[in-house]
Amino acid sequence: MLGDTAMIIEEKQKMNRSAWTTLTVLSCLGLVTLYGETMVLPAIPDFNTSSWILSAFLIAGAVMTPIAGKLSDIYGKKRILLLIMAVYSAGLLAGGFANSIEVMLAARVAQGIGFSMFPIAFGIIRETLPIQKLAMGQTIFGSTFSGGAVVGLLVGATIIQNYGWHFTFLSVFPVAVTLALIIKKFIHAKNPLDSNVPGVARAEENANGMISKSIDLKGSAALASTVISFLLGISLLENSIAESVVGLDIAGLFAVATISLVLFLVIERRASVPLIDLNLMANKMLLSATIILMIVGLCTFMVYQTIPIMIRSPRPFGFGGDPIVTANVQLPFMIILLIGTIGSGFVLNRVGNLNLTIIGTVVGTIGFFSLFAFHSSELIVAITLSIIAAGLSLSFTGGFNIVLVSAPIQMTGIALGMTLLLNLIGQSIGPTVAAIFQQTYQGAVEGVAGRFPTAEAYSLIFAAAAVLSLTSAVLALLLSRGRQITPSIDTTAGGSTH
């Protein structure tokens, strides 16, 4: 009897060590990816098509995320994760040698596809960690994004200043490849086709009781058509508004997006194995959290693209700074985001997901209104960005945890993919909205070539972000009339209770 007890204890200790190893290794994905993504941020004004550099990445991520989540639930999370990491690494290599805008955009698309690895990675973490450690796991996983951003800003500005932006991608490539090899060797994910493993995400069964490996190709094509045509229309709209002409091609893209969306909804309703389970959106908490995260992402990326342009534009329209100044202004944002993300995990269970989301959206709204009212110097901008970062860290921790515990465990990949899809759509719209204002309100500086966004452009961008952020806070407050969500999961049934 004592021997059996000792064996059980030893086995649990091994499982705990394996779980924390898995969390540590997979959390490095956020560290590496955000390091690479943030490194190029100070160089955004150097690109003639800066909004496309961001949009190409985000559009690809938006299209691929729900598809990758579904594939991981069917074919195995580790297998699909490694495949996506290979595509991402190829995108880094291509970006390092890009000598034309076409190659650069293709590289950004491949890097955007790599963004879809995150819901898969966290799906593995959720399967591995004990439920009582899930909030801590989410905190550690999320904090690496902020940590990577901090390192990226510090290192990226120096690299761009001394070696050029191409080297930012090349410096990340060997790290990404090494991490993929480590995951292949040391990370063990459960087999989704193993029906003997309780509570594990599995592919759907067909009428004969056999596991179906099919994926909804029609739904995938309709979703891709919807997202791409809509975001391309939004992106092209920026130049058309600046020229006071809205072409038929833009109207056509929005028409295609509308038709594709209707087709997607019809296909998903009829599909035996849908790409996205629309019934998940019937969950009030999950739907509301997803919308809040989408709005927060939109507001953040409006500012994300605008700040480097404002800092590096010549006076009097900007601050006349260089990449180092840009990094210094944005560094407090990243540091506060890192601290806030870590700290939110420690108070999550005590405060509750919904209350944390409410606090985060309110603080974020205060930050955006502060940025609108006060942005006359680098120091003031850095302070207001820090307030936004504090709210953002709480909103994301609370919002994504609501999604996690609202969805059945066997649908984690689909739920996270769907949430990230809408979040990425919001993030894709943000830079384009900002660029529309920047193109519409421009002025020239004597002795300096080119035209630059004026003070009116920045005020309108920050005002729009503040108003949109206010809607997310109102939505979160309206949810407070409902009940709090606590991470209590029924592992025997593979579902969740809240």
N, C-alpha and C positions, 0 to 999 in steps of 0.2 A: 504493500500500500504506500509506504513512504517512498519507495523507488518510483512508483507511478507518478506520485505527486511531484517529485523532483524532476522527472522527465517533462511533465506538463509545464512546470515553472520554467525549465530551461528552454522549452519550445516557444513559450510566450516571449521570453527574453530575446530569442533569435528573431521572432517576428517583429518585435519592437525595433530591434536594431536594423532590420531590413527596411521597415517602414521609414525610419528617420534617414537612412541612407538614400532611399528613393526620393524623399522630399528634398534632401540636400542637393542631389544630382540634378533633378528636374527643375529645381528652383534656379539653377544656373542658366537655364534657357532664358529667363527674363533678364538676368544680369547681362548675358552676352548680346541678346537681341536689342535691348534698349540702349546698351553701350554703343552698338553700331548705329542705331537709328538716331541717337542724340548727338553723336559725334559730328554728323553732317549738318546739324541745325544751324550753327553759326555761318555756314556757307550758303544758306538758302537764298540770300539776296544776289549771289553770284550766278544763279540760274535764271535765264530769261523766262523760263516757264516754271516758276517756283511753285505755283499751285498744282501744276501737273506732277511735279516731283513727289508731292505729298499724296495727290489724288490717285495716281497710278498704284502706289503702295496700298492705299486704303480700299480702292475698288477691288483689287485682286483679293485682299484679305476678306472683304465683305462677301464676295462670291464664293470663295473657297471654304470659309469657316463652317457653315452648316453642312456642306458636302463632306468635308473632312471628318466632322463629328459623326455623321452617319456611317461613313466608311469605317471609322474606328470601332463603332459599336458592332459592326458586322464582321470585319476581318481581323480585328485585334488592334488595340491601342498602340502597342509598341511598334508593330510593323508599319502602320500608317505614319506614326510619329517619325520614324527613321526615314521614310520615303519623303516626307515633307521637309525634313532637315536637309536632305540631299538637294532638293530644289532650292531651298534657301541659300545653301552654301554656294551653289552655282550662280545664284543671283549676286551674291557678294563678289565673287570673282569677276563676273561680267561688269559690275559697277566699277571695279577697280581699274578696268581697262577700257571703259566706255569712252569713245572718241566722237560720238554723235548723239543727238537727242533721242534718236530711235533706239540705239543700243542702251542708252541710259534708262529710257522708259521700260524697255523689256527687262532690264535688270531689276528695276523697282517692282515690276509685276511679280517676278520670281521671289523677291524679298517679301512682298505682300502675301504671297501664298504661304510663306513661312510663318506668318502671323497665326495661321489656323492651327499651329501646333499647341497653342496654349490651353484651349479647352480639353484637348486630348491628354496633355500632361497632367492637368489637374484632375481629370477623370481617373487617371492611374493613382494619383495621390489619394483621392477620395476612397478608392477601393482598398488602399493599403493601410491608411491611418485609422486608428480606433475613432469612433464617432465623437468621443469626448475630447479628442485632440484635433478635431477638424478645424475649429476656429483658429487655433494656433498654427496649423498647417497653412491655412489660407493666408494668415498674416505674414508668415515667412515667405511663402510663394509670391505674394503681392509686393512685399518690401524689396525684393530683388529687382523689380522693374524700376523702382525709384533709385535703388542703389546703382544700377547700371546707368541710369540717366545722369546721376551725379558724376560718376567716373567719366562718362562720355563727354560731358560738357567740359570737365577739367582737361582731359587729354585731347579732345577733338579740336578745340580752339588752337592749341599749340601745334598740332599736326597740320591743320589747315594753313596756319600762318607760315609754317616753315617748309612743308612738303606738298601742300595742295590737297584738295578734297578727295582725289582718287585714292590716296593712301589710307583714308579712313576706312574704306571698304576692305582694302587688302590687309589691314592690320587685324580685322575681325575674322577673316576667312580661316586661318589655321586654328583659331580658338574654337570656331563652330564645328570644324571637322573633328577635332580632338574630343569635343563634348559628345558628338554623335557616336564615336567609337566607344566612349565610356558607357553611354546609355546602352549600346548594343551588348556590351559584355556584362554589365553589372545590374541592369534594371530588369526585373521580371514582372511582367503584367499577366493577369489572369486571362485565360483563353475564353473569348466570348462565345465560342461554340460548345463549351463544356457545360452541359446541362446539369452536371452533378455538383457544380459549385453554387451554393445558395447566395442569392443577393447580387450575382454578377450580371453586368449588362450582357444581354445575348441578342442575337439577331432574331427577328420574328419567325414564328413557325408557320408553315403553310397548312393547307387543309389536310394534308396527309400526315401531319405531325413532324415533318422534316424541317430542319433549320433552313431558312431561306437566306441565300447569299446575294439576292438581287438588290439593286439600288434603283431608285426611281429616276431613270434617265430623262424621261419627259419632264418631270418636275424640276430636275437639275437644270435642264436647258431653259425652261421657262423662268426659273429664278435668276439664272445668269443673265438672260435677256432683260429681265425687269431691272435688275440692279445696274447693269452696265449702261443701258440706254438712259435710265434716269440720271445717273451720276455724270454721264457724258453730256447730257442736256444741261445739267446744272453748271458743269465746267465751261461749256461753250457759251453759256448765257453771260458769263462775265465779260467776254470781249464784245458781245453784241450790245449789251447795255452801255458799255463805254462808247460804242459807235452810234448809239441811239437807234439801232436797227436790230430787230429780232427776226432771224431768217426762218425760212420754211424748214430747213434741216433741223433746227432746234425744236420747232413744233412737232416735226415728225418723230424725233427721239422721244419726246414726252408722250406722244400717241402710242408709240411702240411699247413704252414702259407701262402705260395703262392697260393696253391689250394683253401684254405678257403677264401682268399681275392677275388679271381676271382669269386667264388660262391656268396660271399656277394654282390659284385657289380651287378651280374646278378639278384640276388633275389631282391635287392633294386630297380632296374630298373623296375621290373615287379610287385612289391607289390602295392596293392591299398592303403595300409596304411603303408608306409615304416618306418623303425626304424629311419633312417637318410635320410633326404631329400638331395640327392646329388646335386640338383639344387642350393642349398645354396652355394656350393663350386664354382659355376660359378661366384659368386660375387668376383671380383678381390680384393677388399679391405678386405673382410672377409677372403678369402683364404690366402692372404699374411700375414695378422695379425696373423692368426692361425699358419702358418709356423714359423713366427718370434717368437711367444710365445713358440713354441715347441723347437726351437734352444736355446732360452734363458733358458728354463727349463733344457735342457740337460747339458748345460755348468755349470749352477749353481749347479746341483746335482753331477756333476763330482767332484767339489770342496767340496760340502756338505759332501760327504763321506770321502774325502781324508784328510781334515784338522785335524779332531780328531785323525786319525791314525798317522799323521806326528807329532803331538804335543806329543802324548803319547808313541811313539816309543823311545827306548833308544838311547842315543848319541853313535856314530856320525850320525846315520841315521835319528834321530828325535830330539826333544827337551827334552825328558825325563820328561814330565809334567804329572800331574794327572788330574782328572775330573774338579777340580777347575780352573786350568790353561787353560784347553780346553774351559771352559765357558767364562773365561775372554778374551781370544783371539777372540772368536766369538761374544761376546756381542756388540762391536761397530758396527759390521755388522747389527745386529738386530735393534739396536737403530737408525742407519742411515736409514735403511729400513722403520722403523716406521715413522720417521720424513719426509722422502722423499715421502712416500705414502700419508700422510696427506697433505703435501705441494703441491703435484702434482694436487690434487683435486681443489685447489684454483686457479691454473693457467691453468687448462684444457681448459675451455671455451675461455680463452684469447689467449693461444698459439695454440690450436687446437690438436686433437687427433694424427694426423699424425706427426706433428712437435715434439710433446712430445715423441712419439715412436722413432723418429730419434735421438733425443738428448739422450734418454735413452740407445739405443743400442750402440751409439758412446761412451758414458761415460763408459758403461759396458765393451766394448772392450778395452778401455784404462786400466780399472781395471784389466782385465784378463792378458793383456800383462805385466802390472806392477807386478802382482803376479808371472808370469813366470820369469821375470828378477830379482825380489827382494823377496826372501822368506828365508832369512838366520837367522831371529830372530822372536820371538813372536810379538814384536812391529811392525816390518815391515809387517808381515802377517796381523796383525789387521788393519793397515792403508790401505793396498791394498784391503782387504775385504770390507772396508768402501766405497772405490771408486766403487767397484762392486755393493754394495748395493744401492748406489745412482742411478746408471744406471738401476738396476733391478726395482726399485720402479717406475721410469718414464716409462720404457718399458711396465710393466704390466698394469699400469693405462691407458696408451695410447692404448695399444693393445687390452685389454679387452673392452674398451669403443668403439673402432672401431667395434668389434664384436657385441656389444649390439645394436648400432644404425644402423648397417647394416642389421640385421635380422628383419623380421616382428615381431610385438609384440606377435602374436599368435604362433610363433615358437621360442620363447626365450629359452625354456627348451631344445629344440633340438639343437639349435645353440650353446648355452653354453656347453651342454653336448659333442657335437662334438669337440669343441675347447679344452675343458679340457681333452678329450680322447687323442688327439694328444699331448697336453702338458704333460700329464702323461706318455705317451709312451716315450717322450723325457726324462723325469725325470727318467724313469725306465732304459733307456739305459745308462744314465750318470754314475751311480754307477758301472755298469758292465764294462764299458769301463775303468773307473779308476781302478777297481779291476784287469783287464787284465794286465795293466801296473805294478800294485803292485805285481802280481804273477810272472810276467816275470822277473822283476829286483829285486832280493832279496839278502840279505847278512846276515851274522851272527855276533853277538857281543860276544866277549870272556867273559865267565862267566854268560851270560844271555841265558836262554833257548829259542828256537824258532828262526825263521828267519823273517827278517823285510824288507820292501821296502827300496830301496836305493835312493840316490839323483837323479839318472837317472830317476827312476820311477816318482818322483814328478815333475821333469822338463818336462817330456813328457806329463804328465797329464795336467799341466798348459799350455803348449804350444798348445796342442790339443784344450783345452777350448778356448784359445785366438783366434785361427784360426777359429773355429766354430762361435764364437761370432762375428768375423769380417764379416762372411757371413750374419748374421742377420742385421748388420748395413748397408751392401751394399744393401740388399733387401729393407730395409726401405727407403734408399736414392733413389732407383729406383722408389719407389712408389710416391716420391715427385713430379714426373712428372705429376701425376694425380691430382685430386682435393681433398681438405680437406673435412673431414666428420664433419658435425655439428649435434648435437642431436635434429633433428626436426622430430617428429613423428606424423603421421596422425592418430589420435585416432579414427576418424570416420570410417576409413577403416580397422583399426587394423594393419596397415603396417607402413613403415618408408620411409622417403624421405631424400636424402642426396646429 
